[in-house]
């Protein structure tokens, strides 16, 4: 924890105690229970006495039946913690919010930027104006991906609007990652309990993907350790205030992932599709880029390689499932 005293928020005592045990001997960690981040004043107690805040909580899944299920907690949770900081944290220096490239990218095919078919490089200057429009037009019938993208876009917009309206004594930055891979730290007891990003990867190791899943781009990716590092640096570097930072290691596809899995040392994992080894480079060359150059230059991020990220992710999941007695394993 780099010598910092850290206060986290969790939804239950069980999760809080899990984290206390995890960080035992690493640093000073305490927690406050916040059962509902959308509730007015939810963060009032949590923010008291702190010098910096990293707000990372927002739901991520692609099958929400209503728009409010994603947008309400994303927007109200973001604005809520800023309101709590304004009222209860006069010594606060900076607040960093986890946004997403979902608030940056414009899904294809929209806009002149894609008219020639060439990959487009998205930067922090770009905003997703498409998904909020879909929500406004289609409401609950909008595609699940646009519900999620709109939730992140509207939450980040609300945060910047809050800063412009209230002019607090502290400043503000956002971290905008794409698909996050890498070792899993949070509490998981079975494959059924892992989150959306992790579940997508785990499917490649469990015979739940086919060669057809390897032919298309999966967007861009980043290792979770780089995301964590970016939050700390955005909190502590004076020049980071007032900035958005895309934290991205570049394009990714299923072929890239299975090529690494097939190269794992030891026993081979059964039922992993093979596809066309090495074909991933050709797919990446046609994939839009979420540029992580600004975070690399201004925050000093050095991106973890996909090989290391995938290997460490798999090892961490195996260890957790082995301890919990899960039947799904590498050699089943």
Steps between C-alpha positions, in 0.01 A plus 500: 500500500804726458482607864153651471222446746207373296128499574289292266126466455331162474141378489536248782708417806604175334664685213660750736655229714625320189686814395636565850648151505633539146681824587618387844868589532496704177362829628236663712156411367155567641158484343156659511187318390308669218216272402353721227724750319195671346351590838526872593783556748630145453863614516466770768685303769743328265656823369561672832864574571650376174744682271418316178206301365492235227142416404500167316149362557262464208311194373625323186286244322342492157156350565334765716123491436457873567712808445467610864663179622835620366463874451350589839778353720771617259384862492364532853797316649743734323317821582425371849861452599584844362218654704620316811854626441378856457307489829723286720859510376647852504859372491449291185763564234385285207224264395560237230212316338515174307325570175549281191584511133126438471472874564755569225435273203230535240373153400531418132364575252431862598651828394741608230798366690422147375393578144823375339506177699838575658561451872440813705710606797284620788657743746386687808355769272230259379162451667237234444207705378336199335389276789320770702308581182399136461373495859303820445341355189446136595485505882483158661502337155850627426777242455668395825839623384363848443333501841839433655688747278240768568529442876874568491466797265222668698678438832823657378317792341318555829833510683651763271177701520515482880852645498399784268192584706641474853868599463617296803836559664620160375562395142399199299618240247361190332650164408347346187600135451377254237459124570696426819697176529763377745510331842178498700520643851134523597307227678382224264400149600397347169494572125138609541604785731755669276422830333428570135855580388651199675224266385571591139861385537414192711275375222807448278646254751181303560393383154238775472652668193533384139713595202227746401570695821860557388429681175379834632664779698423524872578869525799610707630376834718588799641317801326566832833590663545785253148622578574496874833676446330765287256582780783549750703712260196707402437565870858596583648673194422873525477544123240222462213716624237600245586217261350188349737205460431206271697211648528250215763254377344477154274276289415140590324200347418144590777360280756693704362347820488136385849521350627590848289231668634231267851612593442457876763273660393160628189303409298638214154635578241292312235637265670834434439605138808526279383723217786628287805555724659839440192636324438739789749754364297535182179554698669756725617697197135559409382581854429849629756615756424642843822693545671462836785729398400791723498283815832353393658841447344708777443242773799278417298182446698206358247255360509134602524262202198294397695178557580589860148627563328188364735261679464680833123523461468128441727412792308725738166345401635147532628574849168647610292216355734233636466647850123515471469146368355606166472209256607705199874475463776500246512120459135402536 
